[in-house]
Amino acid sequence: MADKTDGERRQGAGPSKGTRQERLKLALRENLKRRKFQTRERNKASAAPGNDHEACPHGELGKRDS
């Protein structure tokens, strides 16, 4: 009777592999969406106008101390 149970598990491995493939496919798709969203948000933050004055605390752009 234990052999029958093992055989049933082995036969059931086929469909579970298909569901595993589907889960992996969905996980990869969600990961890609998340990464694209993060990239878009980073680009928005770096392209924000008017932040140049914050780069230099003294307001002297391009000048160096001699």
N, CA, C and O of each residue as an XYZ file, in Angstrom:
264
protein
N       0.813     -1.178      0.000
C       0.000      0.000      0.000
C       0.868      1.258      0.000
O       0.475      2.286     -0.550
N       2.046      1.174      0.617
C       2.963      2.308      0.613
C       3.457      2.580     -0.806
O       3.685      3.732     -1.175
N       3.624      1.505     -1.613
C       4.070      1.684     -2.985
C       3.042      2.447     -3.799
O       3.391      3.283     -4.632
N       1.787      2.157     -3.555
C       0.728      2.858     -4.285
C       0.756      4.351     -3.958
O       0.578      5.189     -4.841
N       0.976      4.667     -2.717
C       1.029      6.070     -2.318
C       2.213      6.763     -2.983
O       2.086      7.894     -3.452
N       3.370      6.089     -3.027
C       4.532      6.676     -3.683
C       4.268      6.884     -5.167
O       4.647      7.910     -5.732
N       3.619      5.910     -5.797
C       3.304      6.027     -7.211
C       2.361      7.184     -7.484
O       2.504      7.890     -8.483
N       1.406      7.376     -6.602
C       0.470      8.489     -6.775
C       1.195      9.822     -6.642
O       0.901     10.777     -7.363
N       2.139      9.875     -5.719
C       2.905     11.110     -5.554
C       3.738     11.398     -6.793
O       3.848     12.546     -7.225
N       4.319     10.361     -7.356
C       5.148     10.561     -8.541
C       4.301     11.030     -9.722
O       4.714     11.904    -10.483
N       3.132     10.453     -9.866
C       2.260     10.878    -10.952
C       1.777     12.305    -10.721
O       1.589     13.063    -11.673
N       1.579     12.664     -9.482
C       1.132     14.013     -9.154
C       2.227     15.048     -9.336
O       1.942     16.245     -9.353
N       3.492     14.607     -9.475
C       4.600     15.546     -9.623
C       4.509     16.302    -10.938
O       4.953     17.448    -11.014
N       3.953     15.698    -11.967
C       3.831     16.360    -13.268
C       3.001     17.628    -13.201
O       3.484     18.690    -13.594
N       1.778     17.556    -12.720
C       0.964     18.761    -12.635
C       1.523     19.808    -11.681
O       1.401     21.006    -11.938
N       2.140     19.367    -10.576
C       2.694     20.350     -9.646
C       3.877     21.074    -10.281
O       4.139     22.235     -9.968
N       4.594     20.382    -11.179
C       5.693     21.036    -11.877
C       5.146     22.132    -12.784
O       5.740     23.203    -12.904
N       4.022     21.859    -13.414
C       3.394     22.874    -14.255
C       2.966     24.071    -13.429
O       3.141     25.209    -13.866
N       2.416     23.848    -12.262
C       2.008     24.967    -11.423
C       3.234     25.698    -10.904
O       3.197     26.914    -10.718
N       4.307     24.980    -10.670
C       5.546     25.636    -10.238
C       6.052     26.550    -11.347
O       6.489     27.672    -11.089
N       5.989     26.067    -12.573
C       6.395     26.878    -13.717
C       5.549     28.139    -13.808
O       6.067     29.225    -14.066
N       4.259     27.993    -13.596
C       3.364     29.149    -13.638
C       3.696     30.139    -12.522
O       3.713     31.350    -12.739
N       3.959     29.609    -11.326
C       4.320     30.493    -10.204
C       5.612     31.230    -10.487
O       5.722     32.424    -10.208
N       6.596     30.529    -11.042
C       7.865     31.173    -11.373
C       7.673     32.243    -12.440
O       8.259     33.324    -12.368
N       6.849     31.928    -13.425
C       6.581     32.883    -14.496
C       5.933     34.149    -13.936
O       6.311     35.264    -14.296
N       4.955     33.964    -13.054
C       4.297     35.111    -12.432
C       5.258     35.905    -11.556
O       5.231     37.135    -11.557
N       6.105     35.207    -10.811
C       7.068     35.883     -9.943
C       8.053     36.709    -10.767
O       8.381     37.837    -10.398
N       8.518     36.157    -11.867
C       9.435     36.895    -12.734
C       8.766     38.120    -13.338
O       9.373     39.187    -13.433
N       7.516     37.961    -13.743
C       6.778     39.075    -14.326
C       6.591     40.200    -13.301
O       6.775     41.375    -13.620
N       6.225     39.831    -12.070
C       6.052     40.828    -11.008
C       7.371     41.511    -10.680
O       7.408     42.720    -10.450
N       8.443     40.749    -10.659
C       9.761     41.310    -10.394
C      10.140     42.324    -11.469
O      10.656     43.397    -11.156
N       9.889     41.995    -12.714
C      10.195     42.903    -13.813
C       9.389     44.187    -13.697
O       9.928     45.277    -13.887
N       8.093     44.067    -13.387
C       7.247     45.252    -13.212
C       7.782     46.136    -12.090
O       7.840     47.358    -12.225
N       8.172     45.505    -10.979
C       8.678     46.259     -9.827
C       9.973     46.979    -10.185
O      10.160     48.142     -9.826
N      10.866     46.294    -10.891
C      12.136     46.905    -11.268
C      11.937     48.058    -12.237
O      12.618     49.078    -12.128
N      11.012     47.914    -13.185
C      10.719     48.998    -14.121
C      10.159     50.208    -13.385
O      10.525     51.346    -13.678
N       9.273     49.958    -12.434
C       8.689     51.032    -11.644
C       9.774     51.757    -10.848
O       9.792     52.987    -10.804
N      10.677     51.002    -10.221
C      11.766     51.604     -9.457
C      12.656     52.461    -10.356
O      13.072     53.549     -9.955
N      12.950     51.988    -11.554
C      13.780     52.745    -12.492
C      13.092     54.039    -12.888
O      13.730     55.090    -12.938
N      11.789     53.972    -13.171
C      11.045     55.184    -13.524
C      11.072     56.199    -12.387
O      11.260     57.392    -12.621
N      10.887     55.729    -11.159
C      10.889     56.622    -10.003
C      12.263     57.251     -9.802
O      12.357     58.433     -9.469
N      13.324     56.482     -9.998
C      14.676     57.033     -9.870
C      14.916     58.100    -10.925
O      15.506     59.140    -10.633
N      14.464     57.853    -12.148
C      14.645     58.825    -13.224
C      13.867     60.103    -12.940
O      14.344     61.194    -13.254
N      12.693     59.992    -12.361
C      11.915     61.176    -12.000
C      12.664     61.999    -10.958
O      12.725     63.225    -11.060
N      13.226     61.340     -9.970
C      13.919     62.036     -8.890
C      15.188     62.715     -9.407
O      15.497     63.827     -8.978
N      15.919     62.088    -10.302
C      17.162     62.675    -10.797
C      16.900     63.766    -11.828
O      17.763     64.616    -12.047
N      15.746     63.763    -12.457
C      15.428     64.760    -13.474
C      14.653     65.941    -12.907
O      14.183     66.790    -13.665
N      14.513     66.011    -11.593
C      13.758     67.104    -10.981
C      14.496     68.425    -11.195
O      15.665     68.538    -10.827
N      13.836     69.425    -11.784
C      14.479     70.725    -12.037
C      14.609     71.545    -10.752
O      13.851     71.371     -9.797
N      15.589     72.436    -10.764
C      15.727     73.369     -9.660
C      16.533     72.844     -8.493
O      16.585     73.512     -7.461
N      17.159     71.701     -8.594
C      17.945     71.174     -7.491
C      19.430     71.498     -7.638
O      20.226     71.094     -6.791
N      19.821     72.214     -8.688
C      21.229     72.513     -8.915
C      21.807     73.388     -7.810
O      22.977     73.241     -7.458
N      21.013     74.288     -7.262
C      21.531     75.182     -6.233
C      21.886     74.434     -4.949
O      22.675     74.928     -4.144
N      21.315     73.256     -4.754
C      21.615     72.473     -3.565
C      22.953     71.734     -3.690
O      23.528     71.316     -2.685
N      23.440     71.576     -4.909
C      24.673     70.838     -5.118
C      25.870     71.587     -4.535
O      26.803     70.961     -4.034
N      25.855     72.907     -4.594
C      26.959     73.717     -4.100
C      26.428     74.606     -2.978
O      25.599     75.477     -3.240
N      26.871     74.418     -1.755
C      26.303     75.172     -0.634
C      26.592     76.664     -0.684
O      25.858     77.442     -0.073
N      27.644     77.096     -1.394
C      28.008     78.506     -1.433
C      27.458     79.216     -2.672
O      27.647     80.422     -2.826
N      26.792     78.490     -3.538
C      26.220     79.096     -4.725
C      27.241     79.382     -5.817
O      26.935     80.086     -6.779
N      28.432     78.854     -5.684
C      29.485     79.078     -6.671
C      29.637     77.836     -7.529
O      30.379     76.915     -7.188
N      28.947     77.823     -8.614
C      29.010     76.662     -9.493
C      30.256     76.744    -10.363
O      30.485     77.763    -11.013
N      31.042     75.716    -10.386
C      32.201     75.645    -11.260
C      33.433     76.342    -10.726
O      34.481     76.283    -11.370
N      33.362     76.991     -9.593
C      34.543     77.679     -9.049
C      35.213     76.792     -8.018
O      34.553     76.041     -7.300
N      36.514     76.886     -7.956
C      37.296     76.112     -6.985
C      38.055     77.063     -6.070
O      38.362     78.197     -6.438
N      38.350     76.575     -4.872
C      39.190     77.346     -3.967
C      40.639     77.181     -4.399
O      41.096     76.062     -4.628
N      41.358     78.282     -4.510
C      42.773     78.225     -4.964
C      43.701     78.194     -3.773
O      44.920     78.146     -3.941
